[in-house]
Structure formats: structure tokens, C-alpha cells
């Protein structure tokens, strides 16, 4: 196993920054399937090495910063908004919206773009989806670059949505449980799911705002101001909370708890880079550590002065270097 651990002190002054802003050279929507139209865009070099970039959530969306982790003069970047998210249509829909539907959307997108194999890049839920896709279609993956590992297990969900992170952020936790009566707080995901999926839009909006705020308050060592601005938008927060809760109460739609680790043998031949913030509260280091034990061939890097957000300086540095290293190995 290759492992490098970067300390805050040793990295100061030597860190890589994001690549310049760049605009799509093409965009469109995949033909409807299961009632969903998937928005996608391509950026960078038309003849560059292909990489598909998976956003977080589930329920998030692509944003221009995601295009900047890869050298646009050498990579062909493909981004898309997952079902119910961003510019995909219809917004916030839970129908035919499972991990397996998203995996097949990635395959449809690969064929639409005329790509044989590509690097897969994802953080948080994006790492979950990237791993599930690579396990399902290993022959289509030339590399995995992952950040903030999330295996979507009962243990991880309980930590963040029941008891664990609550002890580190009691002030934010008080806001999170606010919309839920004390009698229902024994299963907060179920209580939120009930409110996010019923017909009263005002109840949905209040629950969505509190759900999204909780993640925004805990995402970065730099504090709540580091959370994505869209967390404050009603439509974004509603889609984010509805879809995320939908996936979580259903265990990610995996056949069993811990499915990713149990299936990780299929990752062995795939070049991999795992980047993890030491103080990540949303997806704690434990999951990344367990992944590297079953996939020791992957490069593994702990960023000592970072939390969960992809835009923290140490995380940017590690991810940009990983992208450059992936090119060098091609």
C-alpha cells in the first residue's frame, strides 16, 4: 500500500491550487429514461483523457468549481446532474431514483460521449456512487479519485443523523432536531422522511432547510460560511434533502449493509487515490481507513488540517495532485 500523510505545517507554501475557470464546450440532456432527463456537460480538451465527475448528496448538483480540479488542457471532463438534481428534470423527483438507476445513467452517458474507459472522480456521496459504479463496471474504469469516503452503512448514518456528530456540534444539532417533536427523535431519518415526502410544501420546506443546514454547519473546518451558497435556496435545499433522505432511509438501495467493502475485491486492478480530511465530521476517517485495508493498492492520503469540504486548501492540493498523477500513469 502506498500511503502519504500530509501535515498542515509541512504543506504550507507548497500546496497546489485549482486550475483556471473553464466553460463547457458542449452540453445537453440524455434521452428520457424512467421519467428522468439527465443534464450533462463536457469541458476541457475534446481529445483529452476522459474523466466523469460525480457530485455529492445524493441530491446535490454540479457547479463550476468541480471543473477546476483537472487540467483543462489535458482532460476531457464530463459532469452531470443526477436524477432529480440541478438542471436534470423533473426536479426533486424520487420516482425511479436509486443508486442502480444512477449507475445505468453513468453507463448511458459513457456511451453517449463515445468513451471506452474513463477515470471516475467523486467525493462524499460521489465516492459512494463511484465505488458502486466501479464494482459494477470495473472494465469501464481506468482510475478512481475519491474524497471524503462514504460507504453508506448504518454505522455512518447513525453517527451523523442520530448520535455522534451531535456531540461535536450541539448548537447546530439543536437547530437540526427543531422541526421534529421529541416523541419522534428516536429515528430522525424516518421523521424527516415523513415530512420531506408529504404534500404540504411549507412543511417540506422547513424540514429541507433544517436538514440542509445541518450538513452546511458541519462540512468544513472553516465554519458554516464555507458551505455551498445554494444550501440557502429553497428549491436546491428541497431537492437535496428529499433525495438524500430517500436514499438514506433505503440504505442506499444496496443489497446488504456494508456491500461496498464486501465487494471491494473488484477494485484491486483499478488505480486509485483516496483523499481524506483528518477532521471530517460528515464522513469520518474510519470509512476511508476500512476501504484502504481492503484495497491496499490505492494511494491513501490523510489531510491533517481539513474537514469534509472539497474546497479546503489541503483537499484541493491532494485532489489536483491525484489528477496529475493519474495522467502520468496513463
N, C-alpha and C positions, 0 to 999 in steps of 0.2 A: 504493500500500500504506500502510495506517495502522499505525504502529509506535510503541509507547511502551516505554521501558526504565526500570524502577524500580530505583533503588539502595537498598541497605539503609538508608543514612543518611537519605535524603530521605523514606522511607516511615515511619520510626519515629514513633509517636504518631498516625498518620493512617490506620492500617490498619483495614479492615472485619473484623468477627468473624462467626462462624457465626450463622445465625438460631436462634431457640429450638428446643428439642426438640419434636417433634410425633409423634403416633401415627397409624397408618393409619386411614382411615375405611372401608376395605374391603380384603379380601384373598381369595385363592383360588388354585386351580390351573387352568391351561389344560387342556382335554381332551387325553388322551394322544396323542402322535404319535411314531412311531419308537421306541416303548418308553419315552418320557420324559413325565413330568408336570411342568410348569413352574410354580413358585410365583411369585405376583406380589402386589403391594400398591399401594394408592393412598393418597396423603397430601396434605395441604394443602386447597385450596379446590375443591370439586366442580365449580364452574363456572369455575375459573381456567384460565390458559393452560397447555396440556399440555406436559410435558417427560418424556421417558423417560430414566432414569438407568442407565447401564451400568457394572457393576463390573469390576474388573481381573482379572488372572490371565494367561490363562484358567484357571479353576479356583477363583477367589475366591468371594465371596458378598456379598450386600447387608448393610449394617449401619446402625444408626440415625443415625450421623453423616452418611451420604450424603443424608439428608432435609433437612439443615440448610444446604445451600448455596443454597437458593432460598427466597424469601419465601413462607411457607405461606398468607398471606392473599391472595396473587395468583397463585400457581402451583398447578396440579394435577400432582403428582409421581407418576409410575408407575415402580416399581422391580421387578426380577425377578431370581431366581437362575437363572443359565444352566444348561444341561444338565449333570447330574452334580454340581451345586454346592448348597451351603446347604440350603434346605428343598425343593428340587426332588428328584424321585425318578426312578430309583434313584441313590443316592449313588455318586460316583466312577466312573460308567459311561462307557466310551469308545465304546460302540456308537452308531452314527448321531449322532456328536458331532463336527461340523465347523463351520467358520465359516458355511457356507451354510445349515446347519440352524439356527444361531442367528439368522441374518438372517431366515429364514422365521418363527422364533418371535417375533421383534420385530413382524413384519407381522401374525401371528395375534393378538398382544397388542393392537396398534393397533386392529384390528377389534373385538376383544372389548370394548375400552374406548370404542368409538364415536368414535374420533378420526380426523379427516381428515388433518391435518398436525401435527407436533409438533417441538419443539426436542429435539435429541439431545445428551446430556451424557455424557462418558466420559474417563477418564484411564488412561494406560498401555495395557494390552490393551483397555480400554474405548474408548480413542481409535482403536485399530485397527478394532475392530468398528463403531464409529460411522462412521468413514470408509467402510468397506466397505458398510455399510447405505446411507449417503447416495449413494454411487456407484451402487448397485443400484436404489434407490428415491428418486431426488432429488426427485420430485414430492411425496413424503410428509414432507419435511424443511423446517421453517421456519427452522431455525438450528442451528449446531453450536458447542458449547462444549467445548473439548478441553484436556487437560492431560497433560504428560509424553508427548509424541508418540512412538509406537512403530509403525513401518511394517512390522515383522516381515520384515526382509530378512536374508539370510545374513550380511551385514556386521554388523548389530546383534547377531544371535545369537552370532556368533563373539566379538565384543567381550565379552559378558557371561558366556558359558559355555565359552570356550576360552582366549582370551588378550586381555587389555586391562584390564578391571576388576580382574583378578587382581593387577596390578602396584600398584594403589592400596590393595588390601586383602589383602596376603599372609597375614595371620593368619587372616582369615575364609576365604580360599581354601584354606588347608591343611585346614581343617575340611570344606570342600566336597568336596575330592578324596579325603578319608579313606576313604570306603566303596569307592572304585574302585581296583583293582590297577594299579600303574604301567604294565603292558603294555596297558591299555585306555584310558589317559588321552589318547590322541591324538584321540579322539572322545568327549568326555564326555557329550554329549547322548545318543548311542547307548548308551553304557554305562549311563547312568541309566535310559533307556527299557527296557532289558532287565530291570533289577531291579524297576522300578516296575510292570511288566506281567506278571511271572511269579507263580506261585501261592503261594509261601511268604510269608505275611503278615509274618513278622518281618523278612525281607529287604526287603520293600516298605516297612515302617515305618521302618527305619533309613535307607534311601535317601530316603524322603519327608522325614524330619526334616532331613537334611543339605541337600537341595535347597531346602527352605523357609527354613532358617536362613541360607543364602547370600543370598537376597533380603532377608530381615529385617535382616541385618547391614549392608546397603549402601543401604537405602531412604531414609535421612534424614540430614541434617547433624547432627541431634540425637542420633544414635547408635542402637544396637540397641534401646534401651528405647522408641523411637518406633514400632517395628514393631507390627502388629496382634497383640493378645494371642492370637488364635486360631491363629497360627503355631505355638504350643506345644501345641495339641490334636491328638491322633493322627489322628482322623477328618478334621479340616479339612486338616491337612498332607498326608495321603494323597490326598485328592481334589484338592487344589491341585497337588501335584507330578505326579500321574498325568496329569491333564488338561492341565496346562501343557506337560509334556514331550511328550505325544501331539500337541499342536498344533505344537510347535516342530520336532520331527523330521519333520513333514509340511509344513513351510514355510507353516503357516497355511492349508493347503489352497488357496492361491492358484494360478491357472493358470501364473504365472511369477514369478520373483523381481523385486521392485520393482513389482508390479502396481498398488498404490495410487497411486504417483506417476504411473505411465503412464496411469492412468485419471482423474487429478485434474481434468481439464478439466470434468467433470460437476459439480464443486463450485462453479464460478465464480458462478452466480447465488445461491448459498446464503450468507446472512450467517454469518460465522464469527468465533470468538475462540479464539486459541491461547495457552496459558499454559505457560511452560517454566521450570523451575529451572535457573539457570546451572550449578550443580554437581550436576546429575542424573547419577549414575553408572549407574543401571539402564537408562534410555533417554536417552542423551546428546543434547545440544542439536543436534547435527548433523542428526538426523532432522527436528526441528521447523523448522530453517533451510531444509532442502531442500523441505519442504512449503510453506513460505511463499513460496518462489521460484516455485512452480507455481500457487499460489493467493494472489496478491498482494492480492486484495480483502479477505482476512481480517485482523482486528485481531491484532497479534502483540505479546506482552509477555514479556520475559525478567525473571524474578525473581532478582535478584543474590545473595541470601543464602538460597537454597533448593536442596534436592536433589530427590528424586523424590516424597516422600510428599505426599499431598493435604492433610494436616493441619499442614503447616508454615505459620507465620503469613503469610508473603508470598504463598504459593499460595492460602490461604483468601481473603485480601484480593482478589486478582486474579480468582478464580472468582466470588466474591459480586458484585463489581462487574460482571463479564461478564453474570451472570444479570439484574441490574438493567438493564443496557444493552439486553439482548435484549428485555426487556419494553417499554422506551421506544421501540424500533423497531417494535413491533407495531402 
